[in-house]
Amino acid sequence: MNELLLREDRLSIWDRLIRGEPVSMEECDELVGRLASDACPEEKSACMLLLASVRVSNERSEAMRRNLRAALRYWFSHSGSKDRPEPFDPTVLDGTGLESALGLYLSWPEAMESVGRTTVDYTALNRITELLRTRCAEEWKDRLGSSPPNELS
Amino acid sequence: MKGDDNRAEFFSEILAHELAPIEHDSHPDLDLMLAALEGTIQPEVRSKLSAHIATCRSCRVRWKRLSQRVAEATETQKGRTRVPSFDAYVSERVPRRATLGDRLRELFEVRTVSLAAASTAALAVMLAVAIPLLRGPAVRTSEQIEALSSRIEILQNRLGPSDGLSQFGNDVLSSGDGVRPISAAALNAFDWDAVVSYTVRPGDNWERIAEDQLKSADLWPLVWFLNRESGPPDAPPPAGEEIVLPTRRSAR
């Protein structure tokens, strides 16, 4: 039960990050503090990724925050059964949260367009992915005291 | 590049795990969803709602349906407040060869509005616009005169001949019956094609709305004319009703 509540609370924070709203590290620390020591690897990974994302949103430039929002919207949009109107205008997602992204299966250019930027390549996605990987690995070592999974090394 | 792809896929999988369905004990009610769509709930509550919708299939279906209905209703509302240009408006509503009486009957009989009151107001509007122009003291540029005169001419042609129009106008103007001539400057201070919504407040009437919102009570006949579907000119519009008002032109 605690695991489910924790996941719902994490999703609330994901929603705020997608909307570009501020999330404090303290708030995120409190959430991760509730993570059980015997939690499954997916739980741990989710918590570390959330920590890394909040850190990036607090420390980096406006451009990187925008890329983070686009990346989260992009990844979340690839969940659930595909359900998107055609033709689809990504700009309607401006100011919307998690619930609007699900099932849209956005392309990266569409995800960027949803945050007001036009791009045709994946450079920004690769950059934010690499930054999150680094942060995630650091958080894993600091908080969990063990080596991160291979995907983060 | 391959590493980036793997990591992106890893993150995508983590986030997909976050969205695994949850058997919720309770579900958000309709009011909460509507408030979220209207943007009238606290951000924390809205984000909790988003988290619930993301993990609850039935609520996601409800949310999608509701969003679509609200979007459709918003579109309809936009359509209602999109007012055609004055010329298009006249041309659409007034049969080319109809007499003034026919036109007024057509406009108001269906709504069981007093024909006399409606005629009075319609003629007052015509005169309020036309008389200052014909007298011409307030017009500053020849362009303005030409544009406004042209509009009046179109109106007059479309409405057809009407005996007694001038007499009526004189009567209204000399009676001090609340209808005063509108100067071209006052008329031109507003864009009557670009309109904004206004919700009628208790105690409002056409003159008060023109006074409060446009800072010119003299413009009330035009405000009524713009919203004449809301009722006759001698009755205040119903409180709570959405009407439209012209926007003030920015100073050059």
HADDOCK unambig.tbl for C-alpha pairs under 7 A between the chains (distance, minus, plus):
assign (segid A and resid 7 and name CA) (segid B and resid 18 and name CA) 6.53 0.50 0.50
assign (segid A and resid 8 and name CA) (segid B and resid 51 and name CA) 5.79 0.50 0.50
assign (segid A and resid 11 and name CA) (segid B and resid 51 and name CA) 5.11 0.50 0.50
assign (segid A and resid 12 and name CA) (segid B and resid 47 and name CA) 4.78 0.50 0.50
assign (segid A and resid 12 and name CA) (segid B and resid 48 and name CA) 5.16 0.50 0.50
assign (segid A and resid 12 and name CA) (segid B and resid 50 and name CA) 6.90 0.50 0.50
assign (segid A and resid 12 and name CA) (segid B and resid 51 and name CA) 5.35 0.50 0.50
assign (segid A and resid 15 and name CA) (segid B and resid 47 and name CA) 5.77 0.50 0.50
assign (segid A and resid 15 and name CA) (segid B and resid 50 and name CA) 6.85 0.50 0.50
assign (segid A and resid 16 and name CA) (segid B and resid 47 and name CA) 6.50 0.50 0.50
assign (segid A and resid 42 and name CA) (segid B and resid 14 and name CA) 6.35 0.50 0.50
assign (segid A and resid 45 and name CA) (segid B and resid 14 and name CA) 6.80 0.50 0.50
assign (segid A and resid 46 and name CA) (segid B and resid 14 and name CA) 5.81 0.50 0.50
assign (segid A and resid 75 and name CA) (segid B and resid 12 and name CA) 5.03 0.50 0.50
assign (segid A and resid 75 and name CA) (segid B and resid 15 and name CA) 7.00 0.50 0.50
assign (segid A and resid 76 and name CA) (segid B and resid 15 and name CA) 6.31 0.50 0.50
assign (segid A and resid 76 and name CA) (segid B and resid 16 and name CA) 6.88 0.50 0.50
assign (segid A and resid 79 and name CA) (segid B and resid 16 and name CA) 5.62 0.50 0.50
assign (segid A and resid 98 and name CA) (segid B and resid 50 and name CA) 6.16 0.50 0.50
assign (segid A and resid 99 and name CA) (segid B and resid 50 and name CA) 5.33 0.50 0.50
assign (segid A and resid 99 and name CA) (segid B and resid 53 and name CA) 6.28 0.50 0.50
assign (segid A and resid 99 and name CA) (segid B and resid 54 and name CA) 5.51 0.50 0.50
assign (segid A and resid 126 and name CA) (segid B and resid 4 and name CA) 6.08 0.50 0.50
assign (segid A and resid 129 and name CA) (segid B and resid 4 and name CA) 6.83 0.50 0.50
assign (segid A and resid 129 and name CA) (segid B and resid 7 and name CA) 6.92 0.50 0.50
assign (segid A and resid 129 and name CA) (segid B and resid 8 and name CA) 6.21 0.50 0.50
assign (segid A and resid 130 and name CA) (segid B and resid 4 and name CA) 6.93 0.50 0.50
assign (segid A and resid 151 and name CA) (segid B and resid 6 and name CA) 6.96 0.50 0.50
assign (segid A and resid 151 and name CA) (segid B and resid 7 and name CA) 5.84 0.50 0.50
assign (segid A and resid 151 and name CA) (segid B and resid 10 and name CA) 6.80 0.50 0.50
